[in-house]
């Protein structure tokens, strides 16, 4: 065996030094420092040759052109991903080898809004067969492929919780709490506090469905019109914060007072119904229905708190067929961000029934109150029936497919009394000798208003229904129905 020893092999331009010849050949160089190539030169392995002991040092070459659309990563590269305009998916390399490395970083600090998904492409990530979601702003992670068990392993981050959000769900207290599948329902029928201790996140739950109903207006006595319905607000994707929200539930407006006897005086004291009160929820307010008129004054009661105008009553002398009467309209309900607001417009008109063939010339009948349903104005009285109330709006939250905010029916003394709109109170019928039937309360048995007798029926409790108008004489108008707040969210 021959052996050649030299102190130094110096490079020469234009020459090639090949080390190793044939299969299984190894060249050992034992020195403190071995320099291959000269400054600016490139050291390359021959085609088909492999290396050990070199490899990457845990770093990547960063691509400084930010990615704005989904793409497939290449081992050895790092990527800045810009999700300003939407979520982006980075797919890891297929059939990776041990030592392959990829990195990704949130370019614009928008990953919490539009996530970056790292698709595993058939390999595990951190030992699990699921993709990785980057959902924290300004996060970055380097992934190194280890083996078929762990797959791609996250490095250069203290914890996966730095980048990936686990599902979190809203946690809250307040009101009466029930469950409906994976959802919790908080129902407020009186004042309280909705206290949110955890606002959740988009991977679990982070928004509420909310139904808020204001109180209905009271009805007038002595041939009074039906009370206006409380307005209704409904939102399905309401954001929430971890804080306490005071809740106020509107009380129904009082009906005009009188008595409920078979034969009251036709000239008894007539009183207008009172406007209900609003419901306050999550920093918003939904406004109540207006009270309605009695028969002694032909004017209007402005709907101070909602579109839900109360019905007009009648006057005792010489005002046939609504002449001189005005429909009772409310002011426009302001919009509430994130909610659809339902509110009626105007109450119906009443009058003295001077219709051909009418055999009771001293009879009177009143208009119905406005309902919360779209275009559900209170109806005018007709030759055969006092004005019915406008219908409420039907909204379903986990089985509570009820009508909310029906207008009250108008009262009468010689023809059929007005039925309450769905959710509203029925109008009062006449005392003897006419005795027409009192109006029926609208809605289902669960949330209907009560039927009238000679006094008007009340709006349904916690429905926002308007009260029913009273019969003639010193009979009482029905009270408006109180409001309600229902909050629903996913809790598991």
Residue, then its C-alpha position, 0 to 999 in steps of 0.5 A: x500500500x502506498x501513502x502520500x502525505x502533503x501539507x496542503x493541496x492548493x486550488x488551481x484555476x481550471x482543474x478538478x480534484x475528485x476525492x473517492x473512486x468506486x463503490x465503497x471508497x472513503x477518504x478521511x481528512x483529519x485536520x482542525x479545519x478543512x476548507x472546500x472551495x475558495x471565496x465565491x466558489x460553489x462546492x457540489x456533489x456529483x449526480x447521484x451522490x449523497x451526503x451525511x453530516x451536512x444537511x440544513x441547520x434548522x433554518x429555511x430560505x425565506x420567500x419574501x414575496x407574500x402568498x395571498x392564495x393557497x399554495x403547496x410548500x417546498x421543503x427548505x423554504x419559509x413563506x410569509x402568508x398575507x390573509x388580509x383578503x381571506x383565509x389561505x391554506x399552505x399544503x405541506x410537501x407530499x411524501x416528505x423525508x426525514x429532515x425536510x423543513x418548512x416555515x410559515x409566518x403571518x405577514x399582515x397580522x390578520x391570521x386571527x380574522x382570516x386563518x392560515x391552515x397548514x394542510x398535512x397532505x397525508x402526514x401527521x402534524x405533531x403526531x396527529x392526523x389533523x391540519x394545523x390552524x394558525x389563528x393568532x395574529x403575527x404568529x410563525x412556526x417552523x415544521x420539521x419532518x421527523x418520521x411517520x409517527x410524529x410526522x411534521x414537528x413544530x419547532x421554534x415556538x414555545x407552545x402550539x397554543x401560541x399559534x393555534x386556538x382550541x375551540x372555546x365556547x361562550x359561558x354566561x349566567x343570567x335569566x332562566x337558563x335551559x338547554x336545547x341540544x348544543x345550545x343554551x337559552x337565557x330567558x329574561x321576563x324581568x330585569x336582571x344581568x346577562x354576565x358573560x365570563x367567556x366570550x368564546x372564539x370562532x372555532x367554538x362559539x362567539x356570537x349570539x342569537x337574540x330576540x328582544x320584545x318591548x311591551x305592548x300599549x294599553x287599550x282605551x276604556x269606553x269603546x276604546x281602540x286596541x293597544x299598539x304592539x311592542x316592537x321586536x328586534x331579532x339578530x342571529x349573529x350578534x358579537x359578544x364580549x366578556x362583560x356584564x350587560x344590564x337587562x330591563x324588560x318593558x312593562x305593559x301599558x295600563x288600560x284605561x280604567x272603568x268597571x266590568x259590569x253588565x250595564x255600565x253607564x254609556x256616558x261613563x268616564x273614558x280614559x285613554x290607554x297608556x304607552x308601554x315601556x321599552x326593553x333594554x338589552x346588550x346596550x340597545x333598546x327596543x321601543x314599546x307600543x302606544x296606548x290607544x284612544x277612548x271614545x271621547x276624543x277623536x285625535x291621536x296618541x303619538x306613538x312616542x316609543x315605536x311604530x306600533x300605534x294604538x287604535x282610535x276610539x269612537x266619539x259619542x255624537x255625529x261622527x260617522x264612518x271615521x270622519x274626523x278621526x285620525x289613525x294613530x301612527x307611531x314614530x319610526x323605530x330607529x334601526x339597531x345594528x345587526x338586528x332586524x326590527x319589526x314594528x307596526x305602523x298605524x292603528x285602525x280608525x273607529x267611528x259611529x256605525x251609520x251604515x245603511x240598515x243599522x238598527x242601533x244608531x247609537x252604537x260605536x266601535x273602535x279601531x285595532x292596534x298595530x302589530x309588529x309583523x310587517x305591514x300589520x297595521x290595525x284595521x278600521x272598524x266595519x259595519x260588522x266588526x270592530x277593528x282587529x289588531x295587526x298580527x305579531x311576527x313569528x320567530x322560532x328560537x329552539x321551539x318557541x315558534x310564537x307570535x310576538x307583538x300582536x295588536x289589540x282588538x277594538x271594542x264595540x257595543x253593538x257589533x262583533x268586537x275586534x279580535x287581537x292580532x296574533x299575540x294581542x288582547x281581544x276587544x271587549x263586547x257590549x253589555x246587555x242588551x246587545x251582548x255581542x261576543x267579546x273579541x278573541x285573544x290572538x296567538x297560541x295558548x302559550x302566548x296569546x292575549x286574553x279574550x274580551x268580555x265587556x272589558x278588553x282582554x289583556x295582551x299576552x304576558x311576555x309577548x309585547x301584545x297590545x291590550x284589547x279595547x273596552x266595550x261602551x260605558x265605563x268599562x276598562x281597556x286591556x293592559x298591554x303585554x310585558x316584554x321579553x328577552x331570549x338569548x341563545x348560543x352554542x355552549x358545547 
